[in-house]
Amino acid sequence: MRVAIAGAGNVGRSIAQELIGNGHQVTLIERNPALFLPDRVPEADWVLADACEVASLEDVELSLYDVVVAATGDDKVNLVVSLLAKTEFSVPRVVARVNRAENEWLFTEQWGVDVAVSKPRVMAALVEEAVTVGDLVRLMTFRQGEANLVEITLPTDAPYVGHAVRTVPLPRDSALVAIVRGKRVLTPGPDDPLEPGDELVFVCTAEVEDDVRAVVLGADSVARTRRGDQPPAPVRDGQPAPQD
């Protein structure tokens, strides 16, 4: 892919290095001369310009790029870059960094954003994912398709523990995409059994999240979650796993 990244600070450079390592062609656009440091990511193309100006984006031929990443530390700049990329240059995929949680509601398709990455939300999701058993944790939102990446860690009393994946009657607009079991990541097959402590990763729409929770954790799981009840801890090698 050809990827343009607006903002060559620590975040922008880290994204660039990761993408280059995966074989993609990356252009970094930075308006601050103090952050224009081509020697930090020499494999990238560097442009000293303001990504909020249409003329600058025309000069880099932004319409030829597959993805634009708005990665500056200023939410206003990231919104403007996203809007220009989508409306003026028809970039297929726009990913925007959200720096302040109170601004997250602005990062929608109306502003040209396909995927918004909120540091506070991601950190909260990672905390929840690490300590939450028996509830659904939203890890990421794909705004363009109104779909979410969610995770459920199976407690010992989950109704389909010991049953094959094919027996789980998931609702429409949901799919089990991975099972994390210990240090292994499994592609779920129809005959694979579910085990206590399995981390099930789903893609589903927001409208069916409660339905997924009810199927995987039991019909009363939504009410239990609202009350704050704690499910039984998963068992590993015959011993309950520690919980916080």
N, C-alpha and C positions, 0 to 999 in steps of 0.2 A: 504493500500500500504506500501511497504518498500521503504523508501526514505533516500538517503545518501546526506548530505550537506557538501560541502567542504568550510570551513571557518566558524569559530565560533565567529566572532565578533558580533556587535549589530544586523546586518542584518541577519546573519545566525541563531543566537539564536531566533530572532523574528519569522523567518520562521518556525523554529523547534517548537516553542511553539504553533503557529497557527495550524500546521499540527497535532501535538500531541492532541490538543484540538478537532480536527476533527476525532480522532480515528486511526491515522496512526502511523506506527512504524518508528522512526527516528534515524539515526546515524549521529553524528557530527564528522567531521574529521578536526583536527586543528594541524598545525605544530609548532605554537608559544606557548611555555609553559605559557607565560604571559596571553594568551587568553584561555588557557585550564582550564575552570571553570565549572566542572560538577554540582556544587551546584546551578548554575544559571538555568539550565534546567535538573533537576534530572531525569525526565522521559525518557530522551534520552540516547542512548548508546554513549559514548564518546571514541574517538580514537586519541591518540597523534601520528600523522604521517604526512608525506608530501604527499598530494593527487596528486602531479605531478609525483610520483614514482610508476611504475607499481607494484613493490613488495608490497608496502603499500596497493594498491587497491586489490591485490590478497589476502592479509591477511584479509581484511574485506569482502572478497567474493563478490565483487561488481557486478558480473554477476548475482547474485540472487536478485538484487534490481530492482524495477519497475521504479524508477525515480532517477536521480542525479541532484542536484542543485549546480552549481558553483557560490558561493556567496561571494567570497573574494573581497577585495578592489583593487586587481591587475588584470587588464584585461588580461595580458599575462598568469597568472596562470589560470584564468577562461577558457581561450581558450584551454590550454593544458589539463586541467581536462576534458573538454567537449570532446575533440578529443579522449582521452584515454577511456573515458566511452563508447563512441559510437563504436570506431573501435576495441578496445582490449577486451571489456567486453560486447558488444552488448546490452547495456542498452536501453530499449524501448523509454524512454523519457528523454531528457536532457534540462534543463533550465539553462540559464546563465545570470548572472548580468553584465550589461555594465556600467562601471563607467565613462568613458570619451566619449562624444558624437562623437568625431572624430574617435573613434575605432569601431563604430557601424557596419560599412560595413563589418568588418571581421567576425562578429558573424552569420555565415551562416551554411547550412548543410555540406559544405566542411570541416568545423571545428567541425562537430558533434553536432551543436546546433539546437535543434528543436524550442525552443522559446527563444528569446533574450529580456530581460527586461532592457530597457534603462531608467535610472532615469530622464535625461533631457527630453527625448521624452514623458515619462509618465506625468511629470509635465506640459509640454507644452500642452499635450492633455487634461489634467484636466482643465487647464486654458481656453482653447478653448471651451471645453464642457460646462463650467459654463457660458460663456458670448456669445456664438455664436448661433444665431437663423437663420434658413434659409440657412444653408450650411451643408456639410458633414464633420464630424470630425472623423479622424482615431484614435481610442483609443488603439488598440493593433494589432500586427501582429503575426499570427501563421505561422512560417516559414516553418514547415514541409509540410503543405498543401497549402502554398502560399495564405492563406486566411486572411482577416482582420476583426476585430471587429470595426464597425463604428457606428456613432450616428448622427441623424438628428433631430433637434428640429423644429416642424412644425410652420411656421408663419400663420397668418390668411388667406393669399391668396393662400396657398398650394392647388393644384387642387383636392386632395382627402379628404380635411377636410369635415367632415360630412358624408363621405361615409364609407361603410363597408370595412374591411380589404380584403375580397375576391375580391373586385373590383379593387384592385391595381395590375396592370400587371407587376410584378417584372421580371427582366431578369433572365436567367439561371445563375446558380452559385451564387445565392443570396437568403437569407432567413431572414424574419423578426422574431426575436427570443424573443423580449420583448418590452413592451410599459411602460415607466415610466411616470405616471400621478400624479403630485403632490408628495405625500408621498407613493403612491402605485406602486407596480411593477406588471404588468399584463401579463399573458401569452396570446398572441393575438389569438383570435378565429376568424373564418371566418366572423361572423356577427357583430363583435365588431366595432363600429364607431370610426373614428379618430377625435381628437379634437385639436383645436389650442393650442399650448404649449406642446403637447405630445412630449416626447423624444422617438424616434423610434430607437431601437438598432438592427442592421443587422449584419449577417456574410456574407461576399461576397469576391470574388477574386478581386485583384487590377484592373484587366482588365475591370470589370463591374461597378466600383465605379461611374464613370460619368453617366452610364446608370441608376443606382439606383437614383442618384441625379436628373437626368432629369425626371424620372417617378414621384418621390415623390414631387419634388419642381417645376416642370414645364420644358418644353423643352428648355427654354432660361436661365435656372438657371446656367448652366455651364458658359455661356458668362457673366452673371451678376456677378458671383463670381469672374471671372477674372478682371472685371472692378471695383470690390469693392463696388457694389451697396448694400444698406441696405434694406432688406425686411421689410414689416410691422411687428410690434411687435405682439406677440400672445396675445390673450385676455383671462383673467381669471376673472370670475364672473362679466362680463360686463365691466371690466376696462382693458386697455392695461397694460401688464406686464412691469415693469421697465427694461430698457436695458442700458448697459454701452456704 
